Amino acid sequence: MDKSAGTRRDPGDDMRLVARVRAGDQQALAELYDRYSNVVYAVALRILQDTGAAEDILQDIFLQLWRKPEAFDSSRGSLGAWLAVIARHRSIDKLRQRKPESDIEDCVIANATDLRDETERSLVIEKVRVVMNEMSPDQRTAMELAFFQGLTHTEIAEKTGEPLGTIKTRIRSGLQMLRTRFAV
């Protein structure tokens, strides 16, 4: 894992990575995925309320970035905000393709993302990533399964083969570590 993740990024860093993607550098795409996949997934999940559909949107967007990196125009905003807007639009399109299960007036669609909120969210995500990198691999795995994959403590215990109490302790201490670091 990248130990420099907690340092403030050079504003041109995303553009350098996009330029490397244009040149066919898969590692650059992987770095961008590590930075922004959680934002894209969160936007899609918030709108679609379906993990599978949100994962499909996530995959489609990064596949688009790989195939057409020139579609990103840095003069119109940051890469993270651009990806979030694409995720929002794709998710809304996906909602429109679904057969209505309820009256259309009952559907709630999220508002346009405020770039200031998006920037703050990105900074928080970066800080969480740094703290997660400091955790032991077992603790980090338990936290990721719980919070990024949405598994219950019991499901994590079954998946990892660890005792339920061990999983609960790892998650509780991981959350405490995050709380302590964010209190500073």
N, C-alpha and C positions, 0 to 999 in steps of 0.2 A: 504494500500500500504506500501511497505517496505521503511522505512525512511532511512535505511542504504545504499540504492542503490547508493548513490553518493560517498561513501567511496571506496577506492581502495580495490578490492577483494584479498583475499589470493589465491595464484595460485592453491592451492590444493582444493579450495572450489568446483569447478566443479567436481573434482574427488570424493569428499565426496557425492555430490548430485547424481552422476552416481552410486556410491556404494549403496546409498539409493534406487535408482530406481531398481537396481538389486534385492534388498530385497523386492520389491513390494510397495514402498512408493510413492503414487500418488502425495503427496504434493511436493516431490522432483522433479518429472517430471513437475509439474506446475511451479516451480521456474525456471527450465531450459527453459521451454517454454517462460516464461516472459522475460528471458534474451536474448534468441536467435531467437524467432519466427520472429521478424522484419528483421533480417539478412537473414534468410531462405526465407521468403516471398519476400524480395527485390531482391534476386538473381533470384528466379524463375520468378518473374514478369518481370525483366529486359530481360530475355531470351525469355519467352513465350508471353509477351505482352498481357496477358489474365488473368484477376483477378481470375476468377473461376478456371482455370487450376493451377494458382500459389497457390491458397488456397488448392487445392487437393494435390499438392506436399508438402505443409507445413504440412498438416494433415498426409500424408503417412510417412514423415520423422520422425515426433514425435511418430507416432504409431510404427515405426521400433525401435526407441530408447527405447520405453516402452517394446517391445517384445524381443529385442536383445540388451540390453545395453552393453553386452560384446563385441559387434562389434567395439566399440570405443577403440582405443589403444592410450593412452596418450603419449606413447613414440614417436609417429609419429606427434604430434602437438597438438594444442589446440582444445577444443571441438567446439568452434565457427567456426574455420577454417574448421574442419572436416564436420560440418553440412552444411557449405556453399558449400563445394566441392560436397557433396552428392546432395544438391539442384541443383547445376549446372549440374551434370551428369543426374539426373532424368529429369530435364527440357529439356536437349538436347535429351534424349531418347523420351520424349513426343513429341518434335518437329519432330523427325524422324517418329513417328507413324502417324502423321497428313498427310492427303492427300495434296500434294503440291498445293498451291494456286498461287504460283509464281515460277519462275525459281529458282533452288537451288542456283545459283550463286548470287542471289539477297538477300539471307538470311544472316543476320549478327548474329554471335554467339560470346558472350563475351569471352575475354581471360581468362586464368587461374588467379585466385585471388592472388594478392601479399599479403603475410601474414602481411607485415608491414602496407599496406593500410587497411587490414582487422582489425588489432589491433587499428589503429587510428580511424577507423569507429566505432568500438565497444566502444571506449572511448567517442566519440561524442554522440553515442546513449545513453550511460549511463548518460551523462550530461543532455541530453534532457529529459530523464526519470525523473531525479531529479527535474528539473524545472517544468515539467508537474505535478509532485506530489504536488508541491507547489501551483498550480493553484486551483481555486475554482472548485468544481465538474462540474458546468454548463460550465465553460470556458474550462476545460479539455475535456469534452464530445464534445464540438463544434470543438476543435482542432483535436481530434482523428477522428471524422467523416470526417473532411475536408482532413486531411493528411494521415491517415491510411486506410480510407475506400474510399477516393477519391470523396466524395460527394461535390456538389457545395453548395454555401451559401444558395441558394433557396431550394435545396433538404434538407439541414440540418434544415432550418426553418420549412419546411413541416413536417419533421420527428419528430421534437421536439415540434412543436406547438408554438414556440417562434417567435416574429416578426423578419423579415429579418434584420432590422437595429441592433437589439440586437445581432444577430448571427455575423454580420460583426464586431461589436464593440468587442465582445469577442475574435474573431479570431485575429483582429488587435492588441488588447492589449496583447494577448498571444504571438504573434510574436514579439512584442516589448519587452516583458519580456525575451524571448529567446535571442533576439539580445543583450539586455543589459547584460545578464549573460555570453554570449559568448565573449563579448567585453573585459571582465576582463582578 
